[in-house]
Amino acid sequence: MLPGVWVRRASEVDPDTGAEMVVEVYSYGDGVIYYRASVSGVDAEPTASWLLPYLATAPFDGNPQVESKRWVEESLPKVRQGNPLKRQVGEGVFTLSGAPKRFYTLEVSHRDYESWLSQHLR
C-alpha cells in the first residue's frame, strides 16, 4: 500500500437473506479515491438491490446522486458474469459486475485513480 493511503473495510451479514455485504474504502487525506461494495450468497440479489444503489449515491464532486442510484437499479438485472457494466460521471467511474443471483460488486473510482494518486504523493 502507498504511504498516506488508508483502507477501511466493513462486513456484515444481511439478517433477512443471509447474504454477506463487504465494503472497502480507499482514501488519501480527506478524499475517497476508490471504493468497492460486494454482496455474495445463495440469494444475494435482494440485498444487492438495496445496498448497491444506496452506495452509488456517495457524495463526491460531480456525482449526480439520483442519476447514479437509478443507473445501478436499472443495471443490476443486466449484470452478466464476465461482462462488467461501466458508467463514467465526470472524473468518476462506476463498474457493476457479478454472477447473477449469487454475487454482485459495485466499484467507484477516479477515472484514473492510480495516476491521480501518484501526482498527489509527490
C-alpha positions as CSV (number, residue, x, y, z in Angstrom):
1,M,0.0,0.0,0.0
2,L,1.2,3.5,-0.8
3,P,2.1,5.8,2.1
4,G,-0.7,8.0,3.2
5,V,-3.4,5.8,1.7
6,W,-5.9,4.4,4.2
7,V,-8.0,1.3,3.7
8,R,-11.2,0.8,5.7
9,R,-13.2,-2.5,5.5
10,A,-16.5,-3.4,7.0
11,S,-18.5,-6.6,6.6
12,E,-21.9,-7.7,7.8
13,V,-24.5,-10.4,7.0
14,D,-28.0,-9.3,5.9
15,P,-30.3,-10.9,8.5
16,D,-33.1,-11.2,6.0
17,T,-31.2,-13.0,3.2
18,G,-28.0,-14.3,4.8
19,A,-26.0,-12.5,2.1
20,E,-22.6,-11.2,3.1
21,M,-22.0,-7.5,2.5
22,V,-18.5,-6.1,2.3
23,V,-17.4,-2.5,1.7
24,E,-13.8,-1.4,1.2
25,V,-12.9,2.3,1.1
26,Y,-9.5,3.6,0.0
27,S,-8.8,7.2,0.9
28,Y,-5.9,9.7,0.8
29,G,-6.2,12.6,3.1
30,D,-9.8,13.6,3.3
31,G,-10.7,12.3,-0.1
32,V,-12.0,8.9,-1.1
33,I,-10.2,7.7,-4.2
34,Y,-11.8,4.2,-4.6
35,Y,-14.4,2.1,-3.0
36,R,-15.9,-1.3,-3.6
37,A,-19.0,-3.0,-2.3
38,S,-19.7,-6.7,-2.7
39,V,-22.7,-8.8,-1.9
40,S,-22.5,-12.5,-2.0
41,G,-24.6,-15.5,-1.0
42,V,-27.1,-18.1,-2.2
43,D,-29.6,-15.3,-2.7
44,A,-27.6,-12.1,-3.0
45,E,-29.9,-10.3,-5.4
46,P,-32.4,-8.9,-2.9
47,T,-29.6,-7.4,-0.7
48,A,-27.7,-6.1,-3.7
49,S,-30.9,-4.4,-5.0
50,W,-31.0,-2.0,-2.0
51,L,-27.3,-1.8,-0.9
52,L,-25.6,-1.1,-4.2
53,P,-28.0,1.7,-5.3
54,Y,-27.6,3.3,-1.9
55,L,-23.8,3.2,-2.1
56,A,-23.9,4.7,-5.6
57,T,-25.2,8.0,-4.0
58,A,-21.8,8.6,-2.4
59,P,-21.1,12.3,-2.2
60,F,-18.2,13.1,-4.4
61,D,-17.6,16.1,-6.7
62,G,-19.8,15.8,-9.8
63,N,-21.8,12.7,-8.8
64,P,-25.4,13.2,-9.7
65,Q,-26.6,11.0,-6.9
66,V,-30.2,10.4,-8.0
67,E,-29.0,9.5,-11.5
68,S,-26.2,7.2,-10.2
69,K,-28.7,5.4,-8.0
70,R,-31.1,4.9,-10.9
71,W,-28.3,3.6,-13.1
72,V,-27.4,0.9,-10.6
73,E,-31.1,0.0,-10.1
74,E,-31.6,-0.3,-13.8
75,S,-28.3,-2.1,-14.5
76,L,-28.5,-4.8,-11.8
77,P,-30.8,-7.0,-13.9
78,K,-28.4,-6.6,-16.9
79,V,-25.3,-8.0,-15.0
80,R,-23.7,-11.0,-16.7
81,Q,-20.7,-12.9,-15.4
82,G,-17.6,-11.7,-17.3
83,N,-19.3,-8.6,-18.7
84,P,-18.9,-5.6,-16.4
85,L,-21.1,-2.6,-16.9
86,K,-19.4,0.8,-16.7
87,R,-20.6,4.4,-16.4
88,Q,-18.4,7.5,-16.3
89,V,-19.6,10.5,-14.4
90,G,-17.2,13.4,-14.6
91,E,-13.9,12.1,-13.2
92,G,-15.7,9.1,-11.5
93,V,-16.1,5.6,-13.0
94,F,-18.8,3.2,-11.8
95,T,-18.3,-0.5,-12.6
96,L,-21.0,-3.0,-11.8
97,S,-20.2,-6.7,-12.2
98,G,-21.0,-10.1,-10.8
99,A,-22.6,-13.5,-11.2
100,P,-26.4,-13.1,-11.1
101,K,-28.3,-14.2,-8.1
102,R,-25.1,-15.1,-6.1
103,F,-22.5,-12.2,-6.4
104,Y,-22.6,-8.5,-7.2
105,T,-19.9,-5.8,-7.0
106,L,-20.0,-2.1,-7.4
107,E,-16.7,-0.3,-7.8
108,V,-16.4,3.5,-7.8
109,S,-13.1,5.2,-8.6
110,H,-11.5,8.3,-10.1
111,R,-11.3,7.5,-13.8
112,D,-7.5,7.0,-13.5
113,Y,-7.1,6.9,-9.7
114,E,-3.6,5.5,-9.8
115,S,-2.4,8.4,-12.0
116,W,-4.3,10.9,-9.9
117,L,-2.8,9.4,-6.7
118,S,0.8,9.4,-7.9
119,Q,0.5,13.1,-8.7
120,H,-0.7,13.8,-5.2
121,L,2.0,11.7,-3.5
122,R,4.9,13.6,-5.0
